[in-house]
Amino acid sequence: MNIVKSMIAMPEDNKKAELEIIAEEIKRCTKCPLYRNRKNAVPGEGDPNSEIMFIGEAPGYHEDIQGRPFVGSAGKLLTKLINDIGLSRDKVFITNVVKCRPPNNRDPMREEIEACKPYLLKQIEIIKPRIIVTLGRHSTLTILNHIGVKVSGISSVRGKIFEAEMLGLKIRVIPVYHPAAALYNPGLKKKLEEDFKLIKLVLTGEYFKKRENITLDNFF
């Protein structure tokens, strides 16, 4: 029996247990060919009660070895960005759209994303975040398409805020560049830092105090 489809919602204080059930199913998953070469599936980690989720694209080499998300060079940058806005990794939840490493760190294929998507949606449903930060193109397209926003790429939407109802939750989606891209492009790194300042303003509520000064281009 597929746990993702059959699991009955449990009380709020059992979020951790629910996430562990999902993680165990991910570790056993054979829905797409990526399982054949993985050393470890990477379900995600963090605070089950976090108000914010960071969603990347897929695990890389170091993530595959350790079974943890964002532990390589891109992960170090992400951790710094999270710390810079007054948070820590253990107080947020970090995961990826695809839970197993694609060969040679290639982009995840559509069928791989679709195979893994139910796990991601169940994680969102359990955690109930107020804010989802999508890291990179594939994560952004997956989440925005799910809420009915059609976009062609990350550049046109990064740093904007999309308000939507998703899985019965009122959420705000903030797309940003993937930290891996910013490592090799100083210009992207600066924009990424700017976008994390926006994330902080949204988390603290300061953004909405200034909302009358923000153009409607930031919303749909």
Solvent accessible surface area in square Angstrom, and as a share of the most:
residue,aa,sasa,rsa
1,M,211,0.94
2,N,45,0.23
3,I,46,0.23
4,V,18,0.11
5,K,172,0.73
6,S,49,0.32
7,M,30,0.13
8,I,146,0.74
9,A,86,0.67
10,M,67,0.30
11,P,86,0.54
12,E,107,0.48
13,D,124,0.64
14,N,53,0.27
15,K,11,0.05
16,K,129,0.55
17,A,42,0.33
18,E,10,0.04
19,L,17,0.09
20,E,92,0.41
21,I,60,0.31
22,I,0,0.00
23,A,19,0.15
24,E,82,0.37
25,E,17,0.08
26,I,2,0.01
27,K,99,0.42
28,R,145,0.53
29,C,20,0.12
30,T,83,0.48
31,K,91,0.39
32,C,22,0.13
33,P,74,0.46
34,L,6,0.03
35,Y,79,0.30
36,R,170,0.62
37,N,111,0.57
38,R,49,0.18
39,K,138,0.59
40,N,60,0.31
41,A,7,0.05
42,V,1,0.00
43,P,10,0.06
44,G,21,0.20
45,E,47,0.21
46,G,34,0.32
47,D,35,0.18
48,P,24,0.15
49,N,92,0.47
50,S,6,0.04
51,E,88,0.39
52,I,4,0.02
53,M,0,0.00
54,F,0,0.00
55,I,0,0.00
56,G,0,0.00
57,E,28,0.12
58,A,24,0.19
59,P,4,0.03
60,G,16,0.15
61,Y,114,0.43
62,H,90,0.40
63,E,21,0.09
64,D,6,0.03
65,I,73,0.37
66,Q,94,0.42
67,G,19,0.18
68,R,101,0.37
69,P,1,0.00
70,F,11,0.04
71,V,29,0.17
72,G,9,0.09
73,S,74,0.48
74,A,18,0.14
75,G,1,0.01
76,K,149,0.63
77,L,14,0.07
78,L,0,0.00
79,T,37,0.21
80,K,109,0.46
81,L,5,0.03
82,I,0,0.00
83,N,76,0.39
84,D,86,0.45
85,I,12,0.06
86,G,67,0.64
87,L,50,0.25
88,S,41,0.27
89,R,42,0.15
90,D,96,0.50
91,K,121,0.51
92,V,0,0.00
93,F,8,0.03
94,I,1,0.00
95,T,0,0.00
96,N,2,0.01
97,V,0,0.00
98,V,1,0.00
99,K,1,0.00
100,C,10,0.06
101,R,59,0.21
102,P,2,0.01
103,P,55,0.34
104,N,138,0.71
105,N,84,0.43
106,R,76,0.28
107,D,77,0.40
108,P,9,0.06
109,M,91,0.41
110,R,199,0.72
111,E,106,0.48
112,E,5,0.02
113,I,18,0.09
114,E,97,0.44
115,A,21,0.16
116,C,11,0.06
117,K,35,0.15
118,P,50,0.31
119,Y,2,0.01
120,L,0,0.00
121,L,32,0.16
122,K,25,0.11
123,Q,4,0.02
124,I,0,0.00
125,E,68,0.30
126,I,6,0.03
127,I,1,0.01
128,K,101,0.43
129,P,3,0.02
130,R,84,0.31
131,I,0,0.00
132,I,0,0.00
133,V,0,0.00
134,T,0,0.00
135,L,0,0.00
136,G,3,0.03
137,R,98,0.36
138,H,22,0.10
139,S,0,0.00
140,T,0,0.00
141,L,34,0.17
142,T,14,0.08
143,I,1,0.00
144,L,0,0.00
145,N,62,0.32
146,H,67,0.30
147,I,26,0.13
148,G,54,0.52
149,V,17,0.10
150,K,158,0.67
151,V,32,0.18
152,S,107,0.69
153,G,16,0.16
154,I,22,0.11
155,S,80,0.51
156,S,70,0.45
157,V,8,0.05
158,R,54,0.20
159,G,16,0.15
160,K,60,0.26
161,I,0,0.00
162,F,12,0.05
163,E,55,0.25
164,A,21,0.16
165,E,121,0.54
166,M,4,0.02
167,L,67,0.33
168,G,66,0.63
169,L,28,0.14
170,K,174,0.74
171,I,4,0.02
172,R,62,0.23
173,V,0,0.00
174,I,0,0.00
175,P,0,0.00
176,V,0,0.00
177,Y,18,0.07
178,H,32,0.14
179,P,0,0.00
180,A,38,0.30
181,A,43,0.33
182,A,1,0.01
183,L,71,0.36
184,Y,183,0.70
185,N,64,0.33
186,P,112,0.71
187,G,40,0.38
188,L,36,0.18
189,K,76,0.32
190,K,131,0.56
191,K,83,0.35
192,L,0,0.00
193,E,66,0.29
194,E,81,0.36
195,D,5,0.03
196,F,3,0.01
197,K,136,0.57
198,L,31,0.15
199,I,0,0.00
200,K,88,0.37
201,L,60,0.30
202,V,1,0.01
203,L,35,0.17
204,T,81,0.47
205,G,24,0.23
206,E,65,0.29
207,Y,7,0.03
208,F,53,0.22
209,K,138,0.59
210,K,101,0.43
211,R,88,0.32
212,E,136,0.61
213,N,117,0.60
214,I,54,0.27
215,T,88,0.51
216,L,151,0.75
217,D,106,0.55
218,N,31,0.16
219,F,32,0.13
220,F,134,0.56
